[in-house]
Amino acid sequence: MAILIGLILVTLVIGTMVILLATLFENIGLMKYEKIFSIVATFYIAQPVSDENVTVIDTDFSNIPVRLHVPKRKSERKRPAIIFIHGGIFVFGSCKITAHDNMNRLISNKIDAVVLGIEYRLAPKYLFPAALEDCVSATKFFLQEKVLAKYRVDPSRICIMGESSGGALAAALTQLLRSDPEFKNRIKAQALIYPGLQLVDTFLPSHREYPHGPILHREMMFKLASLYVTKDSSMIQALLRNEHMPEESRHVFKFVNWSNFLPEKYKKNYVYTEPVLGKVNASYPVLMDSRLFPLLANDSQLQSLPLTYILTCEHDLLRDDSFIYIARLRNVGVQVFHDHMEEGIHGALSFTMGTMALNLGFKIRDKYIHWLEENL
């Protein structure tokens, strides 16, 4: 318990400081709220430095910037590959951030795998579906036989991985590729680390338990995530009140109705109520699109999905998204491996370096890598 309290205090201070700075700078007209998050992220970018075990390459796949980690050692058998999609609520972040670069370098060397990180376009400059389109384009380029052969990748041992909002992109990408006859047999597995999979219902129990984090604050998340769809600031308040869905959207509520899918221990004394319809001035049918919110895929789409690994954190407002997805996947026969961190907090995978390193971050990273070793 003492460790958990320490983790929460540290991350609360970090998260609160950035949010306060973002709010202050926007209020005095110095910069947009979202810009401070992008600036902070750039402080942690790692250069493409190779070492004795791994070659690191920055290049373009189908005009999309990517970073490759390729093992140097000779291997008679072809290698597995991991396609890595970073988080950042669609507006900041990079696969080149030091914590991600270190993790992908470690994976490349430890399990003799090629790791592809995708630098997709970010909001608010590029709205939905730009980020997903970039992930699709770069991945399909990589999955070409000649490209896989160049890096000695086994086409039957490829995993798509995403963390946080990158988990939404990874889940949507996996759904799209598994429904594409040309690529469906190329994806062996997907790995989702504390993913955000929907904002159809913003009154899930985990939203109500952890509106102020740690790390991921509810209002901050809505301010940034809404920029992937619209620059209309009224959307933020609508999301906070759970009044953002368009009139014609009631048919998708069944896919995210937590009262039908959450384990009993997480329902507690909360009472399910449907989101309120038609309260936003403009209608956003994109909010019913499973490419934006993978939890909206129907059961026939989910049935085709591959072996799945999901890691959840107890103290995370996105926790219940994963529990719903796990239940729905298992209901249609998809094999799901689930690790739950009882002392976990959102974003811990990024805290594995320098003075900001948390033991929890290393535990999450090690669990994910161990699963890859056993299953890829």
Disulfide bonds with the S-S distance in Angstrom:
none
